[in-house]
Amino acid sequence: MSTDLPPSLVISERDFLAMVVELAGWMGWKTYHPWLSVHSSSGYPDLTLLRGPRLLVAEVKREGKMATAKQREWLDAFAAAGVETRVWYPSDFDAIAATLAKEGR
């Protein structure tokens, strides 16, 4: 695979998701990831995270890949309900850590 990305950002979506789940666990978040997307509604976010009063849903993507229309529909619906939503990429890792470290709403 040819890419212009630095080697540190070339990571599979599965490995990136595992990194985010591990980080969230260290920070006290409860996480839910659908085991097989085939059994979930089309486009449902990759991660549902809960800690105290905060509920956050996130779609994780490898660099350069955008959320699908169905994924955007779900994220927009959650946002309309007042839920924090994110689309995260490996290059966002510092921002992800800061978001997960934040207290309260």
C-alpha positions in Angstrom: 0.0 0.0 0.0 1.4 3.4 -1.0 0.8 6.3 1.3 2.1 9.8 2.0 1.4 9.4 5.7 4.1 9.1 8.3 4.6 5.5 9.2 3.3 6.2 12.8 -0.1 7.1 11.3 -0.5 4.0 9.1 -2.6 1.8 11.3 -5.6 -0.4 10.7 -9.0 0.8 11.9 -9.2 -2.3 14.1 -5.9 -1.6 15.8 -6.7 2.0 16.2 -10.1 1.1 17.8 -8.3 -1.2 20.2 -6.0 1.6 21.2 -8.9 4.0 21.9 -10.8 1.3 23.9 -7.7 0.6 26.0 -7.1 4.3 26.6 -10.7 4.9 27.6 -10.5 1.9 30.0 -7.5 3.4 31.7 -9.4 6.6 32.1 -12.4 5.0 33.7 -14.8 4.9 30.8 -17.3 2.1 30.2 -17.1 1.2 26.5 -19.3 -0.6 24.1 -18.3 -1.7 20.6 -20.7 -3.8 18.5 -19.1 -7.2 18.2 -20.2 -7.7 14.6 -21.6 -4.8 12.7 -23.7 -7.2 10.7 -25.9 -7.5 13.8 -26.1 -3.7 14.3 -28.1 -1.0 12.6 -26.3 0.2 9.5 -24.0 3.1 10.4 -24.2 2.7 14.2 -21.0 4.3 15.7 -18.0 2.2 16.5 -17.9 3.2 20.2 -20.3 4.2 22.9 -18.5 5.5 25.9 -19.9 6.4 29.3 -18.3 7.9 32.4 -20.2 9.6 35.1 -22.6 12.2 33.5 -20.9 12.0 30.1 -22.1 9.9 27.2 -20.0 10.1 24.1 -20.3 8.2 20.8 -17.4 8.0 18.3 -16.7 6.7 14.9 -13.0 5.7 14.4 -11.5 5.8 11.0 -8.1 5.2 9.5 -6.4 8.3 8.1 -8.1 9.6 4.9 -11.3 7.7 5.3 -14.5 9.6 5.9 -17.7 8.6 7.8 -20.4 7.2 5.5 -23.7 8.9 5.1 -25.3 6.3 7.4 -22.7 6.9 10.0 -23.2 10.7 9.8 -27.0 10.1 10.2 -26.4 8.3 13.5 -23.8 10.9 14.7 -26.2 13.7 13.8 -29.1 12.0 15.6 -27.0 11.5 18.7 -25.8 15.2 18.6 -29.4 16.4 18.2 -30.2 14.5 21.4 -27.4 16.3 23.2 -24.8 13.5 23.1 -21.2 14.3 22.5 -20.1 12.9 19.1 -16.7 12.5 17.5 -15.1 11.1 14.4 -11.5 10.1 15.4 -8.4 9.4 13.4 -5.0 8.2 14.5 -3.6 11.7 14.0 -6.1 12.9 16.6 -4.7 10.7 19.4 -3.6 13.6 21.6 -7.0 15.3 21.2 -8.7 12.0 22.0 -6.7 11.7 25.2 -7.7 15.2 26.1 -11.3 14.6 25.4 -11.4 11.4 27.4 -9.5 13.1 30.3 -12.1 16.0 30.5 -14.4 15.8 33.5 -18.1 16.6 33.5 -20.1 17.5 30.4 
